[in-house]
Amino acid sequence: MSHTITHDTARQRYSLIVDGVEGYLTYERRQPGVRHITHTIVPDAIGGRGLGKRLVDAILNDIKADGEKVTSSCWYASGVIDKTPEWAALKA
């Protein structure tokens, strides 16, 4: 399953649409070089397909590529970060 994830930098939001339903991840820039993940939202209608993890992986791949760090107040994103050594290494 391949659904395109888009990154809207103005809205600080990663999103994808599956079966006409949007899942998304939001973040803030509280300090230079650090992205703070605030929410990962995947509605029940499209849940259970690994879409939340895909959204978290997308932002973390961008953070890594940009040489930035990450913090998170989103329980889901924090769990993915903590369980993945490559992502945990990006924590600020």
Helices and strands as residue ranges (DSSP letters): E 6-8, E 13-18, E 21-31, E 34-41, G 44-46, H 51-65, E 69-72, H 75-83, H 85-88
